[in-house]
Amino acid sequence: MPIALIKIIEGRSADKKRRLIESVSRAMADSLEMPIDGVRVLLDEYLADNWGRGGRQVSLEKVNSTQTADELALATAKLLSN
């Protein structure tokens, strides 16, 4: 049984997390050519105080009022992929 461990900054709605779990499960089942029921997805959510980027807590970064938690997480994901 494959397991996907996903670490994200808290702040997303239950619907967004549901869609994430569904899409990751579907992708894993398709890639591994197996039933989706055999796939497990675990989401670990972290406070921005507990997430660091560039040597600083994400919560201390100057974020303008239009930046959403999703945009912040996307920026973090881009940095982690480098």
C-alpha positions as CSV (number, residue, x, y, z in Angstrom):
1,M,0.0,0.0,0.0
2,P,1.7,3.3,-1.1
3,I,1.5,6.2,1.2
4,A,1.8,9.9,0.3
5,L,3.0,12.2,3.1
6,I,2.2,15.8,2.3
7,K,3.4,18.7,4.6
8,I,1.6,22.0,4.2
9,I,1.1,25.3,6.1
10,E,-2.3,25.4,7.7
11,G,-5.1,27.6,6.4
12,R,-6.7,25.7,3.6
13,S,-10.4,24.8,3.7
14,A,-11.6,21.2,4.2
15,D,-12.8,21.3,0.6
16,K,-9.3,22.1,-0.7
17,K,-7.8,19.4,1.4
18,R,-10.4,16.9,0.2
19,R,-9.6,17.8,-3.5
20,L,-5.8,17.4,-2.8
21,I,-6.3,14.0,-1.3
22,E,-8.5,12.9,-4.2
23,S,-6.1,14.1,-6.9
24,V,-3.0,12.7,-5.3
25,S,-4.8,9.4,-4.7
26,R,-5.9,9.3,-8.3
27,A,-2.5,10.1,-9.6
28,M,-0.8,7.5,-7.5
29,A,-3.3,4.8,-8.4
30,D,-3.0,5.6,-12.1
31,S,0.8,5.7,-12.0
32,L,1.1,2.5,-10.1
33,E,-1.8,0.8,-12.0
34,M,-3.5,-0.2,-8.9
35,P,-6.9,0.3,-7.2
36,I,-7.4,3.7,-5.6
37,D,-8.6,2.0,-2.4
38,G,-5.0,0.9,-1.8
39,V,-3.6,4.4,-1.7
40,R,-3.2,6.3,1.6
41,V,-2.6,10.1,1.8
42,L,-1.5,11.8,5.0
43,L,-1.6,15.6,5.4
44,D,0.5,17.2,8.1
45,E,-0.4,20.8,8.7
46,Y,2.0,23.3,10.3
47,L,1.6,26.7,11.8
48,A,3.5,29.4,9.9
49,D,5.5,29.8,13.1
50,N,6.7,26.3,12.7
51,W,7.7,26.6,9.0
52,G,11.0,28.1,8.0
53,R,12.2,29.5,4.6
54,G,15.5,31.2,4.0
55,G,16.5,31.0,7.7
56,R,13.3,32.7,8.9
57,Q,9.9,31.7,10.1
58,V,7.3,32.1,7.4
59,S,5.1,33.9,9.9
60,L,7.7,36.7,10.2
61,E,7.9,37.4,6.5
62,K,6.2,40.5,5.3
63,V,3.1,39.4,3.5
64,N,0.8,41.8,1.8
65,S,-2.9,41.6,2.6
66,T,-3.7,40.1,-0.8
67,Q,-1.4,37.1,-0.5
68,T,-3.3,34.0,0.5
69,A,-2.2,30.9,2.3
70,D,-2.3,29.0,-1.0
71,E,0.1,31.5,-2.6
72,L,2.4,31.3,0.4
73,A,2.4,27.5,0.2
74,L,3.0,27.6,-3.6
75,A,6.0,29.9,-3.1
76,T,7.3,27.5,-0.4
77,A,6.8,24.5,-2.7
78,K,8.8,26.2,-5.4
79,L,11.7,26.9,-3.1
80,L,11.6,23.3,-1.8
81,S,11.7,21.9,-5.4
82,N,15.0,23.7,-6.1
